[in-house]
Amino acid sequence: MTTRFNRAVETVLARLRREDIPARSLRSEVTGAKGAVAVGTMHAFKGLELRCVAGHGARPCAVPFPKAVTPPEVDRVQHDTDLMAKRCLLFVTATRAREHLYVSWTGTPSEFLREAGRA
């Protein structure tokens, strides 16, 4: 399972464990029990290939994270570049799944999901 922020990783891990679902952080040295849900940030998923991936919290305040995008009135070219980089982060995360991909959000979905016709 992937999410945008480290804080959300901890929240997801705590919730899975409360439900008695084996889970581990991707950052952990220990691989954990066979079949444990690996949870990490979208950046941590780069370079991995997994059978199933669940993307958690793909909403506008996270994907793209507004503070990571230059306002268009400051620099239009950098704004567009920042948006492309964040769009690529979501794309890379989504393409880590070999068989199944599930993306969730609360409220309004990320503009990137709407653009792709997936929300």
Secondary structure, DSSP 4 states (H G I P E B T S, - for coil): -EESSHHHHHHHHHHHHHTT--EEETT-SS--STTPEEEEETGGGTT--EEEEEEE--STTTTT-GGGS--TTT-HHHHHHHHHHHHHHHHHHHTTEEEEEEE--SSSPPHHHHHTT--
